[in-house]
Amino acid sequence: EIVMTQSPATLSVSPGERATLSCRASPSVSNSLAWYQQKPGQAPRLLIYGASTRATGIPARFSGSGSGTEFTLTISSLQSEDFAVYYCQQYNDWPHPTFGGGTKVEIK
Amino acid sequence: QVQLQESGPGLVKPSETLSLTCTVSGGSISPFYWSWIRQSPGKGLECIGYIYYTGSTNYNPSLKSRVSMSVDTSKNQFSLKLSSVTAADTAVYYCARIYETMDVWGQGTTVTVSS
């Protein structure tokens, strides 16, 4: 099983600031990496797939980068609606995709 | 746009079978793959498995002996059965469409295993 490790567990950021979230894969997942946003009581929402492609309707302030084992999700200027939990997911080992443990982005 | 809705009992007794159905609206169940995912505080997000619209399946090895999925294209639905449940199977269960990865999710349904 491919293990996905996210850091930090919690990120405290002020509105308008940049947030940088990390995800590490072991072993490599090439660019088969997705990012999801989850708010309380809601299902995860796909933000990024293919490591860097924004899903339909996702604002440009969300960007993804990386390949292989190291990935980053950047939110360029945090809006109030962006405070949530973010998960990375690998789908290189299909049909056994796995998720990271999540990073909670909270208001500083 | 495509919407998914999970349905089924919210309470299941230990050792019994959990049964859920996902109804797809706003689009066709073909030619996609469809997945079941669950989320619990202890294990986070876990992919249970997936089913193709033709009925072919692939399950998480850790659950394979207890999982069964089926599809009904005439009703635009697919289903999950998980047998011999224990408290460890208590979770929010989601269905999702697979297009490269899980791109559309249902709202989720909470299933509690308790006597």
Chai-1 contact restraints between the chains, C-beta under 6 A:
chainA,res_idxA,chainB,res_idxB,connection_type,confidence,min_distance_angstrom,max_distance_angstrom,comment,restraint_id
A,A34,B,T101,contact,1.0,0.0,6.0,A-B,restraint_1
A,A43,B,Y94,contact,1.0,0.0,6.0,A-B,restraint_2
A,A43,B,W105,contact,1.0,0.0,6.0,A-B,restraint_3
A,A43,B,Q107,contact,1.0,0.0,6.0,A-B,restraint_4
A,A43,B,G108,contact,1.0,0.0,6.0,A-B,restraint_5
A,L46,B,D103,contact,1.0,0.0,6.0,A-B,restraint_6
A,Y49,B,E100,contact,1.0,0.0,6.0,A-B,restraint_7
A,Y49,B,T101,contact,1.0,0.0,6.0,A-B,restraint_8
A,Y91,B,T101,contact,1.0,0.0,6.0,A-B,restraint_9
A,P95,B,N58,contact,1.0,0.0,6.0,A-B,restraint_10
A,P97,B,C47,contact,1.0,0.0,6.0,A-B,restraint_11
A,F99,B,L45,contact,1.0,0.0,6.0,A-B,restraint_12
A,G101,B,G44,contact,1.0,0.0,6.0,A-B,restraint_13
